[in-house]
Amino acid sequence: LTGQWGMQTSDIIVDCLTFPIATGQEETRRDGLETIEAIREVKRRYPEVQTTLGVSNISFGLSPASRVVLNSVFLHECVKAGLDSAIVHTAKILPLSRIPDDQRQVAYDLVYDRRTENYDPLQALLELFAGVTTTDTKETRAAELAALPLPERLQRRIIDGEKNGLEPDLDEALVGRPALDIINDDLLSGMKVVGELFGSGEMQLPFVLQSAEVMKTAVAYLEPHMEKTDDRGKGTIILATVKGDVHDIGKNLVDIILSNNGYTVVNLGIKQPVSAILDAAHEHDADVIGMSGLLVKSTVVMKDNLEELNQRGMAERWPVMLGGAALTRAYVEQDLARVFDGEVRYARDAFEGLRLMDAVMAVKRGDPGAELPMLRDRRVKGPIAVTTKTEMVDVPARSDVSVTNPIPTPPFWGDRIVKGVPLAEFASYLDERATFMGQWGLKSSRGDGPSYEELVETEGRPRLRSLLSRIQTDAIMEPAVVYGYWPCYSDGNDLVVLDHATRSDEVARFSFPRQQRDRFLCLADFFRPKDSGELDVVAFHLVTMGARVSEVTAELFEANAYRDYLELHGLSVQLTEALAEYWHARVRGELGFAGEDSDDMGAVFRQGYRGSRYSFGYPACPDLEDRAQLVALLRPERIGVHLSEELQLHPEQSTDALVVHHPEAKYFNAR
């Protein structure tokens, strides 16, 4: 995979598998332990390979109540061993903190096969849950919660994410205590436990968000009872997605966690230049600056921002926290730390950001022994070395791609605009698995629990139908496309695009890299060469969902509707891809070979059709600068899409592509 096909090791996912351990058969009793050891061994041998697992197969054959406990304990142990992702229905697991000690211990004993002469954990588990239903378990937890002293009850409500009965408890607490004391002593204590449980792997993100929503609700209820003071809380942080980057999910999660742990968060939003970040830091007398970004380009912007702080003499005034998918700890805490005159740290997730804020404020207060976490001493990987053989590789001027395939005739030349594309036309191209699992976190269970298909029918599709209905009723999305066809030819590694009227004047030239091994492919090879005397045809398209959806997701975030916010954002991303997939199919139809498409939509998502579409910044055409030429051809401002200085399309829910009709064209890595 890595050698022949050019995949990154980190893009490989291994399903480590597990089997039921409650069948009573001797040969299955250690299967849970073997799975844990398999995960640990995969991560030892191949640290960058990702691991996944269908968790609930471990508990096949047990009662629903006992399955929840065993699934939860087993998942916790797998995560400790290095599990990266899990296929599990979140309603069928619990944070370990919510599981009674006796149930938790017998589940551990069963997973690790701790049988003795007088003790069988499987038999003990069956006896412990004899006649117990999940409803009984919930009622027991509710009774236990009601029996707690009021301060502990409030703390427990935060930890468990339990809103029912919250307001009466707060009213009771207000009788004898100031609102601020309730927040600081009870509610924040609960959020601290949430952070500890998340850090130890005993609580997963969906439960963290539930706790945060309860915290927000409680604080909002108490605010009218609080005296107005100049108290700035625990500290203030400026949060911003850097210039040119429109991605804010991760940053907003940091906002949720920090604000619900007593910090004042000034969230500037997306595409923020360093001047705006510094102005806000001055205005709000900030303690920390936090910058986020998803794009690789954003890592360069962050470096430029740090250098700007140096030049302005402000580096020592504000510690800087950096996070985002394209960053690594080594890059931040070695490369960037060397160029920045102040303190800079990497936050892998929202809770590491919380720990950093706690450390910064402890140092600022002068707490005894307080210090920032040490910069990590990790070796930074340099550029991948290109190994050369004794004999030089003879790279041909052109690969063996056929030049005799028929050239289709497009229905028109130049560009066209299509606005108001009906959702019903392209909704069938929505990749449900990517939406439910990747964006929404809907997980499946195995064994006698609901299958993935059942979960899709009972939970995924009802929520999807509701959202799609709302999108149409409230006009949340405004699907639009600009696309067209141009005459062209290849000139070495270049694709030369011609004016469609003159069919001779060059209007764009795209230069693509050529493979240095395998077939020596170059994207230009899929078009007729200049010396053939024939003109080929190339299509370009750009699709968008419009700006409205970003406004609505922002409103949901402000309303503390965190789950709805994440789901609508995720669906909008996948619907953008669905529209692009649908329009590619339409192009194939207009060029006359849509009949070669697979009848299976799953196969279509795996390029089960003739030709391919390529987006700039990806392996076959990695130069993002070429996007400017595509934008010049299509003029997408006519459908409300603009190109930033950083070569990003705005609004976020927009994507573009170069469409190739050649039968041999598929995805490949040109590096």
C-alpha positions in Angstrom: 0.0 0.0 0.0 2.7 2.5 0.9 5.3 1.3 -1.6 3.3 0.5 -4.7 0.3 2.7 -4.3 1.8 5.7 -2.5 -0.5 5.7 0.5 0.5 7.4 3.7 0.9 5.0 6.6 -1.4 7.2 8.7 -4.2 6.7 6.1 -4.3 2.9 6.7 -7.0 1.7 9.1 -6.8 -1.9 10.6 -9.9 -3.5 12.1 -8.5 -5.6 14.9 -11.7 -7.6 15.3 -13.2 -9.2 18.4 -15.5 -12.1 19.2 -18.1 -12.9 21.9 -16.6 -13.9 25.2 -19.9 -14.8 26.9 -20.6 -18.0 25.0 -19.2 -20.3 27.7 -16.9 -22.0 25.2 -13.3 -22.4 26.5 -11.7 -21.3 23.2 -13.5 -17.9 23.3 -12.8 -16.8 26.9 -9.6 -15.0 26.1 -10.8 -13.3 22.9 -11.2 -9.9 24.5 -7.7 -10.0 26.0 -6.3 -11.1 22.6 -7.9 -8.2 20.9 -6.5 -5.8 23.3 -3.0 -7.3 22.8 -3.5 -7.2 19.0 -4.2 -3.4 19.2 -1.2 -2.9 21.4 1.0 -4.9 19.0 -0.2 -3.1 15.8 0.6 0.3 17.5 4.0 -1.0 18.6 5.0 -2.2 15.1 3.3 0.5 13.1 2.7 3.6 15.3 1.2 5.7 12.5 -1.3 3.0 11.4 -4.8 3.7 12.6 -6.9 1.1 14.4 -10.6 0.5 14.6 -12.9 -2.1 16.2 -16.5 -3.1 16.3 -16.8 -3.0 20.1 -20.2 -4.6 21.0 -19.5 -8.0 19.4 -17.6 -8.7 22.6 -20.9 -8.9 24.5 -23.0 -10.9 22.1 -25.5 -13.2 23.9 -25.7 -11.2 27.1 -28.7 -9.1 28.4 -28.9 -5.5 27.2 -28.1 -4.1 30.6 -25.0 -6.2 31.1 -23.9 -5.5 27.5 -23.7 -1.8 28.2 -21.3 -2.4 31.1 -19.1 -4.9 29.3 -19.0 -2.8 26.1 -18.0 0.3 28.1 -15.2 -1.5 30.1 -13.9 -3.2 27.0 -13.8 0.0 25.0 -11.9 1.7 27.8 -9.3 -1.0 27.8 -8.9 -0.9 24.0 -8.4 2.8 24.0 -5.7 2.4 26.7 -4.0 -0.1 24.4 -4.0 2.4 21.5 -7.4 2.1 19.7 -7.9 5.1 17.5 -11.6 4.7 16.5 -14.5 2.5 17.5 -17.7 1.3 15.8 -20.2 1.5 18.7 -23.7 2.8 19.3 -23.1 5.7 21.8 -26.4 4.9 23.5 -25.1 1.4 24.3 -22.1 2.6 26.3 -21.5 4.6 29.5 -18.6 6.6 30.9 -16.9 4.3 33.5 -17.7 6.9 36.1 -21.4 6.0 35.8 -20.9 2.2 36.3 -21.1 0.8 39.9 -17.8 -0.6 41.2 -19.0 -4.2 41.5 -20.3 -4.2 37.9 -17.1 -2.6 36.6 -14.9 -5.1 38.4 -16.7 -8.2 37.2 -16.5 -6.9 33.6 -12.8 -6.3 33.9 -12.4 -9.9 35.3 -14.4 -11.2 32.3 -12.4 -9.3 29.7 -9.0 -10.4 31.2 -10.3 -14.0 32.0 -9.5 -13.8 35.7 -11.0 -17.1 36.6 -10.0 -19.0 39.7 -11.0 -22.3 41.2 -13.9 -20.7 43.1 -14.7 -17.8 40.8 -16.0 -17.5 37.2 -16.5 -13.8 36.2 -19.0 -14.9 33.5 -21.2 -16.6 36.0 -20.8 -13.6 38.3 -21.9 -11.2 35.6 -24.9 -13.3 34.7 -26.0 -13.4 38.4 -25.3 -9.7 38.9 -27.7 -8.8 36.0 -30.3 -11.5 36.5 -33.6 -9.9 35.8 -32.1 -6.4 35.5 -33.3 -4.3 32.5 -31.8 -1.0 31.2 -34.9 0.8 32.5 -34.2 -0.6 36.0 -30.6 0.7 35.7 -31.8 4.2 34.7 -34.3 4.3 37.5 -31.7 3.1 40.0 -29.3 5.9 38.8 -32.1 8.5 39.1 -32.9 7.4 42.7 -29.2 7.4 43.6 -28.9 11.0 42.2 -31.9 12.2 44.1 -30.4 10.8 47.4 -27.2 12.8 47.1 -26.6 15.9 49.1 -27.4 19.0 47.0 -23.8 20.1 46.2 -22.9 16.6 45.1 -26.1 16.3 43.2 -25.4 19.4 41.2 -21.8 18.2 40.5 -23.2 14.8 39.4 -25.7 16.5 37.0 -22.8 18.1 35.2 -20.8 14.9 35.1 -23.8 12.8 33.9 -25.1 15.5 31.5 -28.5 15.2 33.2 -30.8 18.3 32.7 -34.0 16.7 34.2 -34.6 18.3 37.6 -31.7 20.8 37.2 -33.7 24.0 37.7 -35.4 22.8 41.0 -32.0 21.8 42.3 -30.6 25.3 41.4 -33.6 27.0 43.1 -32.9 25.0 46.2 -29.2 25.9 46.2 -30.0 29.6 45.7 -31.9 29.7 49.0 -28.8 29.7 51.1 -25.8 30.4 48.7 -24.7 33.0 46.2 -25.0 32.1 42.6 -21.3 32.6 42.0 -20.4 30.2 44.8 -22.7 27.5 43.2 -20.9 27.9 39.9 -17.4 27.9 41.3 -17.8 25.2 44.0 -20.3 22.8 42.4 -20.7 23.3 38.7 -17.0 23.9 37.9 -16.0 21.0 40.1 -18.2 18.8 37.9 -16.6 20.1 34.7 -13.2 19.5 36.2 -14.2 15.8 36.7 -15.5 15.7 33.2 -12.1 16.9 31.9 -10.3 14.3 34.0 -12.6 11.5 32.8 -12.1 12.6 29.2 -8.3 12.7 29.6 -8.2 9.2 31.1 -10.4 7.8 28.3 -13.3 7.1 30.7 -15.6 9.6 28.9 -16.1 10.0 25.2 -16.8 13.3 23.4 -20.6 12.9 23.0 -20.9 12.8 26.8 -18.5 15.7 27.2 -20.9 17.8 24.9 -23.9 16.7 27.0 -22.1 17.9 30.1 -21.2 21.2 28.5 -24.8 21.8 27.5 -26.0 21.2 31.1 -23.3 23.6 32.3 -24.4 26.3 29.9 -28.0 25.8 30.9 -27.1 26.0 34.6 -25.0 29.2 34.3 -27.6 30.9 32.2 -30.2 30.1 34.8 -28.0 31.5 37.6 -26.9 34.7 35.8 -29.9 36.8 36.8 -29.0 36.1 40.4 -25.4 37.2 40.1 -24.3 40.7 41.0 -22.6 42.7 38.3 -18.9 43.0 39.2 -15.6 43.6 37.4 -14.6 40.0 38.1 -13.0 38.7 34.8 -13.3 35.1 35.9 -10.4 32.7 35.7 -8.8 34.3 32.7 -9.4 35.5 29.1 -8.4 34.0 25.8 -8.8 35.3 22.3 -9.7 32.4 19.9 -9.5 32.8 16.1 -9.3 30.7 13.0 -6.4 32.3 11.1 -6.6 34.3 7.9 -7.7 32.4 4.9 -9.2 29.5 6.8 -12.9 29.0 7.1 -12.9 25.9 9.4 -14.1 26.5 12.9 -15.4 23.2 14.4 -12.3 22.5 16.4 -12.0 26.1 17.6 -15.6 26.2 18.7 -15.1 23.0 20.7 -12.3 24.7 22.5 -14.7 27.6 23.2 -17.3 25.2 24.6 -14.8 23.5 27.0 -13.0 26.7 28.2 -16.1 28.8 28.6 -17.8 26.0 30.6 -14.8 25.8 32.9 -14.9 29.4 34.0 -12.8 31.2 31.4 -13.8 34.2 29.3 -13.6 33.3 25.7 -13.5 36.0 23.0 -14.3 33.9 19.8 -13.4 36.1 16.8 -14.6 33.5 14.2 -12.9 32.5 11.0 -10.5 34.2 8.5 -9.0 36.5 11.1 -5.9 38.5 10.2 -3.2 38.9 12.9 -4.1 42.6 13.3 -7.7 41.7 14.3 -6.4 39.1 16.8 -4.0 41.6 18.4 -6.6 44.4 18.5 -8.9 42.0 20.4 -6.1 41.0 22.7 -5.5 44.6 23.6 -9.2 45.5 23.9 -10.1 42.6 26.2 -6.8 42.6 28.1 -6.3 38.9 27.2 -4.2 36.5 29.0 -3.7 34.1 26.1 -4.0 34.1 22.3 -5.3 30.9 20.7 -5.1 30.3 16.9 -6.6 27.4 14.9 -6.7 26.2 11.4 -7.4 23.1 9.4 -5.5 23.8 6.2 -1.8 23.1 5.6 -1.5 26.7 4.4 -2.7 27.8 7.9 0.4 26.4 9.5 2.4 29.0 7.5 0.0 31.7 8.4 0.5 30.9 12.1 4.3 31.1 11.7 3.9 34.5 10.0 1.6 35.6 12.9 4.2 34.6 15.5 6.8 36.6 13.6 4.5 39.6 13.5 4.2 39.4 17.3 8.0 39.4 17.4 8.3 42.4 15.2 5.8 44.3 17.3 7.6 43.5 20.5 4.5 41.7 21.8 5.8 38.1 22.0 6.4 38.1 25.7 3.1 39.7 26.5 0.8 36.9 25.4 1.4 33.1 25.5 0.1 31.5 22.3 -1.8 28.3 22.0 -2.0 26.6 18.6 -4.2 23.8 17.4 -5.6 22.3 14.2 -5.6 19.2 12.0 -2.5 20.2 10.0 -0.3 20.9 13.0 1.9 18.5 14.9 3.4 18.9 18.3 6.9 18.7 16.9 6.2 21.5 14.4 4.8 23.8 17.0 7.0 23.1 20.0 10.3 22.8 18.0 10.1 24.7 14.7 7.8 27.5 15.8 9.2 27.7 19.3 12.6 28.4 17.8 11.3 31.4 15.8 9.0 32.9 18.5 10.4 35.1 21.2 7.6 34.2 23.7 5.8 31.0 24.9 4.0 28.9 22.3 2.4 25.5 23.0 0.4 22.9 21.0 -3.0 21.8 22.1 -4.0 18.5 20.6 -7.6 18.8 21.7 -9.9 21.1 23.7 -9.0 19.5 27.1 -5.3 19.9 26.5 -6.2 23.6 25.8 -7.9 23.7 29.1 -4.9 22.3 30.9 -2.7 24.9 29.2 -5.0 27.7 30.2 -4.9 26.4 33.8 -1.1 26.3 33.7 -0.8 29.8 32.2 -3.1 31.4 34.8 -1.3 29.5 37.6 2.0 31.0 36.5 0.5 34.4 36.1 -1.0 34.3 39.6 2.4 33.2 41.0 1.1 29.9 42.4 3.9 28.0 44.2 5.5 25.5 41.8 3.4 26.6 38.8 5.1 26.3 35.4 4.1 25.8 31.8 4.4 22.3 30.4 7.9 21.7 29.0 8.4 21.9 25.3 8.3 18.3 24.0 11.7 17.0 22.9 10.7 15.2 19.7 12.6 14.7 16.6 11.0 16.5 13.7 10.7 14.5 10.6 12.3 16.2 7.6 11.3 15.9 4.0 11.0 12.3 2.8 14.3 11.4 1.3 14.3 10.3 -2.3 16.4 7.2 -2.6 18.4 7.0 -5.8 19.5 3.7 -7.3 22.9 3.2 -8.8 21.3 3.6 -12.2 19.4 6.8 -12.9 15.6 6.3 -13.4 14.8 7.1 -17.0 11.6 9.1 -16.7 9.7 9.1 -20.1 8.3 12.3 -21.5 4.9 10.6 -21.5 3.4 7.5 -19.9 1.8 4.6 -21.6 -1.7 6.1 -21.4 -3.6 5.4 -24.6 -3.9 8.3 -27.1 -6.5 6.5 -29.3 -9.6 6.7 -27.1 -12.5 8.5 -28.7 -12.9 12.2 -27.9 -16.5 13.0 -26.9 -18.3 16.1 -28.1 -19.7 18.4 -25.4 -23.3 19.9 -25.7 -21.8 23.4 -25.6 -18.5 25.2 -25.3 -17.7 27.7 -22.6 -19.4 28.0 -19.2 -23.0 27.9 -17.8 -24.5 28.7 -14.5 -27.2 26.6 -12.8 -28.8 28.1 -9.6 -31.4 26.6 -7.3 -30.4 23.0 -8.0 -33.3 21.0 -6.3 -32.1 19.0 -3.3 -34.1 16.0 -4.6 -31.9 15.8 -7.7 -28.6 15.2 -5.8 -29.6 13.9 -2.4 -29.2 10.4 -3.7 -25.5 11.0 -4.1 -25.1 11.7 -0.4 -22.6 9.3 1.1 -24.6 8.2 4.1 -21.8 6.2 5.7 -19.5 9.2 5.6 -22.3 11.4 7.0 -23.5 9.1 9.8 -20.2 7.7 10.9 -17.6 10.3 9.8 -19.5 13.5 10.5 -22.2 12.6 13.0 -20.4 9.9 14.9 -23.2 7.3 14.6 -21.7 4.0 15.5 -22.8 0.5 15.0 -23.1 -2.5 17.3 -22.7 -6.1 16.5 -23.9 -9.4 17.8 -27.5 -9.4 19.0 -27.6 -5.6 19.2 -28.9 -3.5 16.4 -26.9 -3.7 13.1 -25.5 -0.7 11.4 -28.4 -0.9 8.9 -30.9 -1.0 11.7 -29.3 2.0 13.4 -29.4 3.9 10.1 -33.1 3.2 9.8 -34.0 4.0 13.5 -31.7 6.9 14.1 -29.6 8.0 11.2 -32.2 8.4 8.5 -35.0 9.9 10.7 -32.5 12.6 11.8 -31.3 13.0 8.2 -34.9 13.3 6.9 -35.7 15.9 9.6 -32.6 17.9 8.7 -33.2 17.7 4.9 -36.8 18.8 5.5 -35.6 21.8 7.5 -33.0 22.7 4.9 -35.7 22.9 2.3 -38.4 24.5 4.4 -36.1 27.2 5.8 -34.0 27.6 2.6 -30.8 26.9 4.6 -28.8 25.9 1.5 -28.7 27.5 -1.9 -27.2 24.9 -4.2 -25.6 26.4 -7.3 -23.1 25.3 -10.0 -20.9 26.9 -12.6 -19.4 24.5 -15.1 -18.3 24.3 -18.7 -16.2 22.7 -21.5 -13.1 23.9 -23.2 -10.9 22.7 -26.0 -7.5 21.6 -24.9 -4.3 19.6 -25.6 -1.3 18.4 -23.6 2.1 19.8 -24.0 4.6 17.7 -22.1 3.5 17.9 -18.5 1.1 20.8 -19.2 -2.5 20.9 -20.0 -3.2 23.9 -22.3 -6.7 25.2 -22.3 -7.9 27.2 -25.4 -10.5 29.9 -25.9 -13.7 28.1 -27.0 -14.4 30.7 -29.6 -11.1 30.9 -31.4 -10.0 27.3 -30.5 -6.5 28.5 -30.8 -5.8 31.2 -28.2 -4.4 29.9 -24.9 -6.5 31.0 -21.9 -4.9 28.8 -19.2 -2.0 26.4 -18.7 -1.9 23.9 -15.9 1.5 22.3 -15.1 1.3 18.9 -13.3 4.0 16.8 -11.7 4.9 13.4 -13.2 5.4 10.2 -11.2 9.0 9.1 -10.8 8.1 5.5 -10.7 5.4 3.0 -11.6 3.6 4.1 -14.8 5.2 7.6 -14.7 1.7 9.1 -14.9 1.0 12.8 -15.3 -2.5 14.2 -15.4 -1.7 15.9 -18.7 -1.2 12.4 -20.2 -5.0 11.9 -20.2 -5.4 14.5 -23.0 -4.4 14.4 -26.6 -0.8 15.6 -27.1 -0.2 18.8 -29.1 1.6 17.0 -31.9 -1.4 14.7 -32.5 -3.2 17.4 -34.4 -6.4 16.8 -32.5 -8.0 19.0 -29.9 -9.4 17.3 -26.8 -12.0 18.4 -24.3 -11.7 19.2 -20.6 -14.5 20.1 -18.2 -14.4 22.2 -15.1 -17.0 22.7 -12.4 -17.5 24.5 -9.1 -20.4 23.8 -6.8 -21.6 25.5 -3.6 -24.2 25.3 -0.9 -24.2 29.1 -0.4 -23.4 31.2 2.6 -26.7 30.8 4.5 -25.8 27.4 6.0 -22.8 28.9 7.7 -25.0 31.5 9.3 -27.4 28.9 10.6 -24.7 26.7 12.1 -23.3 29.8 13.8 -26.7 30.5 15.3 -27.0 27.0 16.6 -23.6 27.3 18.2 -24.6 30.6 19.9 -27.7 28.9 21.1 -25.6 26.2 22.7 -27.3 23.5 20.5 -24.0 21.8 20.1 -25.2 18.5 18.7 -27.4 20.2 16.1 -24.6 22.5 15.2 -22.2 19.7 14.5 -24.7 17.6 12.6 -25.9 20.4 10.3 -22.3 21.4 9.6 -21.3 17.8 8.8 -24.4 17.3 6.6 -23.6 20.5 4.7 -20.1 19.3 4.0 -21.3 16.0 2.7 -24.1 17.6 0.6 -21.5 19.8 -1.1 -19.6 16.6 -2.0 -22.9 15.0 -3.1 -23.6 17.9 -5.5 -20.1 17.6 -6.9 -20.6 13.9 -7.4 -24.0 14.5 -9.0 -22.6 17.1 -11.3 -19.8 14.9 -12.4 -22.4 12.3 -13.3 -24.2 15.0 -15.3 -21.1 15.8 -17.2 -20.6 12.2 -18.0 -24.1 12.1 -19.3 -23.6 15.2 -21.4 -20.4 13.7 -22.9 -22.3 10.5 -23.7 -20.9 7.8 -21.5 -23.0 7.8 -18.3 -24.1 4.4 -19.3 -20.8 3.0 -18.2 -21.5 4.1 -14.6 -22.0 1.4 -12.0 -25.5 0.7 -10.8 -24.3 0.5 -7.2 -23.9 3.9 -5.6 -21.3 2.5 -3.2 -19.2 1.6 -6.3 -19.8 5.1 -7.7 -18.3 6.6 -4.5 -15.2 4.4 -5.3 -14.9 5.8 -8.9 -17.1 3.1 -10.4 -17.5 5.1 -13.6 -15.4 6.3 -16.6 -13.0 9.1 -16.1 -12.2 11.1 -12.9 -12.5 14.5 -11.3 -9.5 16.0 -9.7 -9.3 18.9 -7.2 -6.2 21.1 -6.8 -4.2 20.4 -3.6 -4.6 16.6 -3.9 -2.0 14.1 -5.0 -2.4 14.2 -8.8 -2.5 18.0 -9.0 -1.0 19.3 -5.7 -0.3 22.9 -6.7 -3.1 24.9 -5.1 -2.0 28.0 -7.1 -3.7 26.4 -10.2 -7.0 27.0 -8.5 -6.7 30.7 -9.5 -6.8 29.7 -13.2 -9.9 27.6 -12.7 -11.6 30.5 -10.9 -10.6 32.9 -13.7 -12.2 30.5 -16.2 -15.5 29.8 -14.3 -15.9 33.3 -12.6 -17.8 31.7 -9.6 -18.5 35.1 -8.0 -21.7 34.9 -10.2 -22.9 32.2 -7.8 -21.6 33.9 -4.7 -18.2 32.1 -4.4 -14.9 34.0 -4.0 -11.3 33.0 -3.9 -9.3 34.2 -0.9 -5.7 35.4 -1.0 -4.8 32.0 0.5 -6.5 30.3 -2.4 -9.5 29.0 -0.4 -13.1 29.0 -1.7 -15.6 31.0 0.3 -18.2 30.0 1.5 -16.7 27.0 3.2 -19.3 24.6 1.6 -17.8 25.0 -1.9 -15.6 22.7 -4.0 -14.2 22.7 -7.5 -12.8 20.1 -9.9 -11.1 19.4 -13.2 -13.0 16.6 -15.0 -11.2 14.1 -17.2 -13.1 11.8 -19.6 -10.3 9.4 -20.4 -11.2 5.8 -19.5 -7.8 5.2 -17.8 -8.1 8.3 -15.6 -8.3 7.3 -11.9 -6.8 8.8 -8.7 -3.1 8.4 -8.4 -0.2 10.0 -6.4 2.1 12.0 -8.6 4.8 12.3 -6.0 
